[in-house]
Amino acid sequence: MYLSLACCFYLLEQQKIAEHPAALVAACQLAANCFAHTQKVSIVCQDKPQAEALDELLWQLPVARFIPHNLSGEGPANGTPVTISWQQPTRDNCTVLINLQQIMPQASGRILQIYDFVPADDQQKQQA
């Protein structure tokens, strides 16, 4: 059986949303949608500070929108539905990858969907 990989690119029209980087806000929304559809998600950040900022932003969601998540290497042995890392994705049971890095990380064979972000700035758009 062959599984197809789908890539979705989101154009970020603005730099910030409510004082948070637009890419982090979009990643939270995507993670919430994936969690609602019982998909396991790996979010790969540019670096540890960005991963920690995303972790904090997910904790600020309303209780009704809570998303079980953890930073890579933390949390329960089986993991949580959403894992945040700043290195290559290490979870084999994720089917969705949300990429916040400037490069495309190497995805495992179980990844079916990759979300990536493109800034609205023309120079950054060309780099993306």
C-alpha positions in Angstrom: 0.0 0.0 0.0 1.3 3.4 -0.9 0.6 6.5 1.2 0.8 9.9 -0.3 2.4 12.8 1.4 0.6 16.1 1.3 2.3 19.5 1.9 0.3 22.6 2.8 1.8 26.0 2.8 0.2 28.9 4.8 0.9 32.5 3.8 1.4 34.5 6.9 -0.1 37.9 6.1 1.2 39.6 9.2 4.2 39.2 11.5 2.3 39.1 14.8 -1.1 38.3 16.1 -2.0 39.6 19.6 1.7 40.2 20.3 2.6 36.6 19.4 4.5 35.6 16.3 1.9 34.7 13.6 3.6 31.4 12.8 3.2 30.3 16.5 -0.4 31.3 16.6 -1.0 29.4 13.3 0.8 26.3 14.6 -1.4 26.3 17.7 -4.5 26.5 15.6 -3.3 23.7 13.3 -2.4 21.6 16.3 -5.8 22.1 17.8 -7.5 21.1 14.5 -5.4 18.0 14.2 -6.0 17.1 17.9 -9.8 17.5 17.3 -9.4 14.9 14.5 -7.3 12.5 16.7 -4.2 13.0 14.7 -0.8 12.8 16.4 1.4 15.9 15.7 5.0 16.7 15.8 5.8 20.4 15.7 9.4 21.2 14.8 10.7 24.6 16.0 13.7 26.7 14.9 15.3 26.5 18.3 14.6 25.7 22.0 13.4 29.2 22.9 10.8 29.1 20.1 9.7 25.6 21.3 9.3 26.9 24.8 7.4 29.9 23.5 5.0 27.6 21.6 4.6 25.4 24.6 3.7 28.4 26.7 1.2 29.6 24.0 -0.5 26.2 24.0 -0.9 26.4 27.8 -2.7 29.8 27.3 -5.5 28.3 25.2 -9.0 28.2 26.9 -9.7 25.1 28.9 -12.2 23.9 26.3 -9.5 24.0 23.6 -6.8 22.3 25.8 -4.3 20.3 23.7 -2.2 17.6 25.5 1.3 18.4 24.5 4.9 18.3 25.7 8.4 19.3 24.8 10.4 16.5 23.3 11.9 14.3 26.0 9.4 15.4 28.6 6.0 14.0 29.5 4.6 10.5 29.6 6.4 7.5 28.2 3.9 7.0 25.4 4.0 10.7 24.6 1.1 13.1 24.1 -0.9 13.8 21.0 1.3 16.9 20.3 5.1 16.9 20.7 7.2 20.0 20.3 10.9 19.8 19.4 13.7 21.9 18.0 15.5 19.0 16.4 14.6 16.3 13.9 11.2 14.7 14.6 11.8 11.6 16.6 8.3 10.2 17.1 7.4 7.4 14.8 3.7 7.5 15.6 2.9 11.0 14.3 1.1 11.5 11.0 1.3 15.3 10.9 4.3 17.5 10.9 4.1 21.2 11.5 7.3 22.9 10.5 8.5 26.1 12.0 12.1 25.7 10.9 13.6 27.6 8.0 14.5 24.3 6.4 12.4 21.2 5.8 13.2 18.6 8.4 13.5 14.9 7.4 10.1 13.4 8.0 9.5 9.8 9.1 7.6 7.3 6.8 4.4 7.7 8.8 4.0 11.4 8.2 1.0 12.0 5.8 0.7 15.8 6.1 3.3 18.5 6.4 2.3 22.1 7.2 4.8 24.9 6.5 4.5 28.7 6.7 5.5 31.3 4.1 6.0 34.9 5.3 4.3 37.7 3.5 7.5 39.7 3.1 8.7 39.3 -0.5 12.3 38.7 0.3 11.4 36.1 3.0 8.9 34.6 0.6 11.6 34.0 -2.0 13.8 32.3 0.6 10.8 30.1 1.6 
